[in-house]
Amino acid sequence: MTGRLATGPVADLWGWRWALGAVAALALVCAIVVWFALPASRHFVPRPAGRRTALAMTRRALSDPVLLALYGIGMLGCGGFVAVFNALGFRLTSPQFGLSLGAASLVFLVYACGSFGSAVAGRLADRFGRRAVAPAGAVLALAGLTVTLSGALVAVVAGIALMTAGFFVVHGVASGWVPVRAHAGGVAAGQAASLYLFAYYLGSSLFGTAGGHAWSYAGWPGVVTLSAVLFGGAGVLSLLVRRTPVLPT
């Protein structure tokens, strides 16, 4: 969120190259802070490294159909989310709304709805189970996408907020589910989590780029259609996961 908020005003003043430079500088500062401020590990037991060990761990992390579905949920959900946010700036700065880059970047404050959505999803998952909450998050995201088709700026922002909350419900449940499922299935939790993150950012890269093409060829309805297909796919995978047996922890 900070990166998206920072680039708008900087791009308004000095152009997009300086905006990217500002994000790079921010990342460098964060890296330095983490290097010096992150506490040392405790109670960590390293495992033997090696190609065969890594391949064996990866093979096991790819053998569980539930884990595979969770990787897919992360990839599709993140892809739908990033596709919308990547194209959103183009729509808000178009003649329809006429916002400056700095003003358009303020819309990214709705990322805070994601924190709220994740917290609520955690409580609901504790009460009703992950299998019930994940599909509901996909439905919420789809509802938010539909609202963004409105021509009113207030409705667009409200729809983006709903979609953001829905996405973080899906992502929060899926990402927390991965290590639990891995542990129950005898899979290295770290390996499973790394594969989830790989799929997550692969979806961001591929479908985030596709969102730009959708905007170029079909405008905002094209972006909404692409994102709806992706969130729909994540919802279908969530429903399929509900039918798989629960492993004893």
FIMIKE-54707 format. One line per 8 residues: number of its first residue (from 1); for each residue x, y, z of C-alpha. Coordinates in steps of 0.2 Angstrom, whole numbers, plus 5000, padded with zeros to 4 digits. Each point is the difference from the previous one (the first is absolute). Layout:
// FIMIKE-54707
NUM = X Y Z; ...
***
This chain:
// FIMIKE-54707
1 = 5000 5000 5000; 5014 5012 5004; 5008 4997 4984; 4984 5004 4990; 4997 5015 5010; 5018 5007 4998; 5001 4998 4981; 4984 5011 4996
9 = 5006 5016 5007; 5018 4998 4995; 4995 4996 4982; 4989 5015 5000; 5015 5011 5005; 5015 4992 4991; 4993 4986 4988; 4999 4981 5001
17 = 5018 4996 5000; 5003 5010 5017; 4984 4991 5007; 5008 4983 4997; 5017 5007 5007; 4990 5005 5016; 4993 4983 5002; 5017 4992 4998
25 = 5007 5012 5013; 4986 4995 5012; 5004 4982 4997; 5018 5003 5004; 4996 5009 5016; 4989 4986 5005; 5014 4987 4996; 5012 5010 5011
33 = 4988 5001 5014; 4996 4981 5000; 5019 4996 4999; 5004 5009 5016; 4983 4999 5009; 4994 4982 4997; 5003 4989 5016; 5010 4985 4998
41 = 4991 4983 4997; 4997 4990 5016; 4996 4981 5001; 5004 4998 4982; 5007 4983 4994; 5007 5000 4983; 4997 4985 4988; 5014 4993 4989
49 = 5000 5009 4983; 5003 4993 4984; 4993 4997 4983; 4992 4983 5004; 4993 5006 5016; 4992 5016 4991; 4993 4989 4986; 4992 4988 5013
57 = 4993 5013 5010; 4993 5009 4984; 4993 4984 4994; 4990 4997 5016; 4994 5018 5001; 4993 4997 4982; 4992 4983 5004; 4985 5006 5011
65 = 4985 5005 4989; 4994 5012 5014; 5017 5009 5000; 5000 5001 4981; 4982 5008 5001; 5006 5012 5013; 5015 5005 4989; 4987 5003 4986
73 = 4989 5010 5011; 5015 5011 5004; 5005 5002 4982; 4982 5004 4994; 4995 5011 5014; 5016 5011 5000; 4999 5001 4981; 4982 5006 5000
81 = 5005 5013 5014; 5015 5007 4991; 4992 5000 4983; 4987 5012 5007; 5012 5011 5010; 5012 5001 4985; 4987 5007 4989; 4991 5010 5012
89 = 5011 5015 4999; 4997 5001 4981; 4981 5001 5003; 5001 5013 5014; 5012 5011 4990; 4989 4998 4984; 4988 5014 4994; 4986 4991 5009
97 = 5007 5005 5017; 5014 5011 4996; 5010 4997 5016; 5018 5004 5001; 5013 4986 5004; 5001 5006 5018; 4982 5001 5003; 4997 4983 4991
105 = 5013 4992 5011; 4990 5004 5016; 4988 4987 4994; 5013 4987 5006; 4996 5005 5018; 4987 4986 4998; 5014 4988 5003; 4995 5002 5018
113 = 4984 4991 4997; 5011 4985 4996; 5007 5000 5018; 4983 5001 5006; 4994 4986 4989; 5015 4989 5005; 4996 5002 5018; 4981 4997 4998
121 = 5004 4985 4989; 5011 4993 5014; 4987 5001 5013; 4987 4993 4988; 5011 4985 4995; 5003 4996 5019; 4981 4999 5002; 4994 4993 4983
129 = 5015 4992 4993; 5012 5006 4986; 4990 4989 4987; 4984 5011 5003; 5009 5017 5000; 5011 4999 4985; 4986 4999 4987; 4991 5014 5009
137 = 5015 5011 4997; 4999 4997 4981; 4982 5004 5000; 5003 5017 5009; 5014 5004 4987; 4988 4996 4986; 4987 5012 5007; 5013 5014 5002
145 = 5005 4998 4982; 4982 5002 4994; 4998 5016 5010; 5015 5007 4991; 4991 5000 4984; 4991 5015 5006; 5004 5017 4993; 5000 5009 5017
153 = 5017 5002 5008; 4993 4996 5018; 4993 4984 4993; 5016 4995 4992; 5010 5003 5016; 4987 4990 5010; 5001 4986 4988; 5019 5000 5000
161 = 4999 4999 5019; 4988 4985 5000; 5011 4991 4987; 5016 5004 5011; 4991 4993 5016; 4994 4985 4990; 5018 4996 4993; 5008 5001 5017
169 = 4987 4989 5007; 5005 4987 4987; 5019 5003 5001; 5000 5001 5019; 4990 4983 5001; 5010 4991 4987; 5018 5006 5005; 4996 4995 5018
177 = 4993 4984 4995; 5015 4994 4990; 5012 4997 5015; 4986 4992 5010; 4996 4988 4986; 5019 4997 4996; 5003 4995 5018; 4985 4989 5001
185 = 5006 4991 4984; 5018 4998 5005; 5006 5013 4988; 5013 5013 5004; 4990 5016 5005; 5013 5012 4994; 5001 4991 4983; 4981 5001 4998
193 = 5000 5018 5005; 5013 5005 4987; 4991 4991 4986; 4984 5009 5005; 5009 5017 4999; 5008 4995 4984; 4983 4997 4993; 4993 5015 5008
201 = 5013 5012 4991; 4999 4990 4984; 4982 5004 4999; 5004 5018 5004; 5012 5001 4986; 4991 4991 4987; 4982 5006 5003; 5006 5018 5006
209 = 5007 5002 4982; 4985 4992 4993; 4989 5014 5008; 5010 5013 4991; 4996 4991 4983; 4982 4998 5006; 4999 5019 5003; 5008 5004 4983
217 = 4988 4989 4990; 4983 5001 5010; 5001 5014 5013; 4995 4997 5018; 4986 4987 4995; 5014 4989 4993; 5011 5002 5016; 4984 4996 5011
225 = 4997 4985 4989; 5018 4993 5002; 5000 5003 5018; 4983 4992 5002; 5006 4984 4991; 5015 4999 5011; 4990 5003 5017; 4987 4988 4993
233 = 5014 4987 4997; 5006 5003 5018; 4983 4997 5007; 4997 4984 4990; 5017 4993 5007; 4994 5005 5017; 4984 4990 4998; 5010 4985 4993
241 = 5011 5001 5016; 4985 4998 5011; 4997 4983 4993; 5017 4993 5004; 5002 4990 5016; 5008 5009 5015; 5016 4994 5006; 5003 4997 5019
249 = 5012 5012 5007
***
